[in-house]
Amino acid sequence: MTKEIPPLGALRAFESASRQTSFVRAAEELHVTPAAVSHQIKLLEQWLKLRLFNRDANGVTLTAAGRDYALRIHDVFDLLAETTRAVRANRQRSVVVIRAQFSFATLWLMPRLIALKAARPDIEVSLAAVPDDYETKVSADLVIHEVKNIAGYRHERLLAGKFRVYAAPSTLARCPKPTPARLLAQPLIHTHLLSQRRRYPGFAEWFQAAGVKAPATLPGMSFNLVHLTANACARGAGFAVLLDEFCLDSVRTGNLVAIPGPAIETRHPIIIHQRKDASADADFVRQWLLGKTR
C-alpha cells in the first residue's frame, strides 16, 4: 500500500500549489521557499510520470492531468482535515460514566440527562442501567443506587419521597371516586422485586395505613421492575403504589394522577455515589442532579 502512495510532502506541496495556482503563494502557505515547492512538485511528476504544471515566464498553470489529479487530491485532503477535527473534538469531549438502577434510570434520571445535554453539550454521559443486585465493584464516575457505602466513593442522599397510589385518567373514568375501600374491587398492579435484600411498600401496607381490612392475598397483575408497573399503570391497566419522585413527569403530562389516601415513607432512599478521584465534569453532573430534586 505505501508503495502506491506518493511522497506526502510532495502531495502537500501539489495540493497547495494547485489551489493557489502559484508556487510562491503555496510556499507562503506552507512556510517554505518557492524553490522547495517546485522541487517537491517535480518529485511528484517524476513519481506519477505525468506533467502536472505548465511553467512559463508568467507563472504556472495546471495541465489537464494536473486539474484532474488536483480535484481528487482536494477531496482526500478535505476528508483528512475533517477526520482530524473529529478526532480532536472527541479527545476534548468529557465522558461521565453513570451506573443506575433500571427503574430510577428510566423514570427519573434519563429525562434529566436530556436536559443536562442541552445545558452542557460538551459533556457526554454514558449511562448503564443495572439491576437491584448490581455489583458495586464495577467502575463508574457516578453510581446511583440504594446502597450507602461503596469503597472509593463518597455519597449523599439524592431522593427519598413517599409511596402513593396512582392511576391513569382512563382508570379513573371507570372508577371516578377511588376511596381506599372501593379500591379493593378495582384492578391492582403490584411490584414484586426479585431482590431478596429489600421490597417496596405495596397495597397490603397501603390498605393497612388507610384503615381498610384487605385479604392476605390481593389479586392483580405483577411486575418485577417498578418502571414496568408504572408503564402499565399509565396505560390504564389499574391502580399502582409508586414512589412519588418516579411519577413527577407523568403527573405533569397528565398520564398519572395521585389518588387521595395514605403516603408511605420510603425505607430505601436513593443515594448518589461519586468516585473520589472523579473529574470536575462528573462533579458538575452530580451537582446538577442534586439540584433537580424537589
Beta strands, then each sheet from edge to edge (+ up, - down):
strand 1: 53-56
strand 2: 59-62
strand 3: 94-101
strand 4: 123-130
strand 5: 142-145
strand 6: 153-159
strand 7: 162-167
strand 8: 188-191
strand 9: 221-223
strand 10: 239-243
strand 11: 257-258
strand 12: 264-265
strand 13: 270-275
sheet 1: 1+ 2-
sheet 2: 4+ 3+ 5+ 13- 6+
sheet 3: 9+ 8+ 10+ 7- 11+
sheet 4: 9+ 8+ 10+ 7- 12+
end
